[in-house]
Amino acid sequence: MGLFSARDRDYQARLDVLDARVTALGGQVLERFVQRRGVSDGGVRLMTTPLSRRFLIGPGKLEEIATACSTKNIDAVIFVNDLNAYQRRWLSTRLGRPVLTQTDLDLSADSLASPTRSQPHTGQSHKPNRRRYRR
């Protein structure tokens, strides 16, 4: 999902990048949604009005996403746009599933690229090797 200005001509490329990240992390993109702002005459007038603080997107687009989530059994919705905690909470509640951002995927990819090494637990505590010096 992405919210894009009418001036943003490369919005499909940004969605392609997000799609590639999801696929690289083992996910599958089932649907793409785009909310454009300032495309129609009505949209141009709306460009100066604030977006929904709760959802970032319009009520029609939110309903469209919610319907797709339930009919296609979608596990999570991923936004190209950054979301604040308030928007993420409201969207997750309304859609009934986790809402992630592109930043979340970047963090996941970083943790997969450099996993922390865990030591196998043998049941014995490891004591540091101490050297004793004679005086």
N, C-alpha and C positions, 0 to 999 in steps of 0.2 A: 504494500500500500504506500502511496505517496501523495502528498499535497504539493502541487506545483503551480507556480505563477504562469500566466499566459506568455510571459516573456521568456520562460525557460524552454528553450527549443530542444534540449537534449535530455528530456525527462525519461524517454524510453531507454537511453543508454544507462542512466542511473539505475533504472529498474533491472536492466540486464546485469549490471555489476552485482546488485543485491541477489538476483537469481543465481548467479555463479557462486556467490559465497554460500548460499543456502545449500546448493548442490554439493559443493566441496566439503561441507560439514556433514554430509550424509542425509540431508533433508530433500524434500521434493516440493516444488512450487506447484500448487494446484490451481491457483487463480491469481490474477493481478488486478488491482484496483487503482484507479487514478482519479484524484479530485483536482480539477483545474480551476483556477480562480482568475477572473478577468478575461475569459474567452468570449462570452456573449455580452450584449449590451447590459443586461442585468448584472452580470458578473463584474463588469467594469465598474458599475456603480457600487458594488459590494466590496471592491478592493480597499476602500477606505474604512469600512466597518470592521470591527475586531472579529476574529474567529471565535468559535465556541471555546471557552476556557476549559470546558469539560472534555470535549471530544476532538478538537482540532479540525474535524471534518464536518460536513453538513449532515443533517438528520437523514436525508435520503440515502446518502452514501453509507452511512452507518447501518441503516436497515439492510441495504444491499449486501454489505459484508456479513452481517449477522445471519442473513438467510443462507448465504453461501457456506458459512462456517457450519451451520447445522445440517444442511443437505449434503455437503461433501465431506463431513466429518473431519474438518480441518483442526489440527492440534494447536496451532499458534498463529497469530497474525504479526507480521513483521513490517514495521514502518521504516521508510527511507529517512523520514524526518526525525529529529530529536523530539522526545516527549519529556515533559516534566513528570514528577511522581504523581501529581494530581491527575493529569491526563491519562497516564498509564493505568492508574487504579480505576478510573471511571470507564475507560475502554475495556479493560479486562472484565470488569463487572458486567458491563452491557453486552459484551460479546461472549462471555462465559468461558473464556480461555485466556492463556497468557498472551500478553502483548509485549513484543520485543522491538528493539530498534536496530538499525544497522550497526551502531556502536556496540551493542551486546554481541553481535556476531563477530565483530572485530576482536573483542576480548576473548571470545570462545576460540577463535582461530589462533590467537596468540598463545593461549594456554595449551592448545593441542600441539602447536609447533615446538614449544619448549616445556614439556611436562616436568613436573618436579619428580625427582627420583625418590622412591620410598624404599626403605630398607626392610627386608623381611623380618618379622618379629620371631625370635627364637625362644622367647620365654625368659631369657636372661637379660638383665640390664647391662648395658654396655658401659664399662668404666674406662675413662680416658687412660692412656698409657702414661704413667708417671715415671719420670727418671729420678733416680736417687743419686745424689752427689755426696761424696765423702768430703769431709772437711779436715 
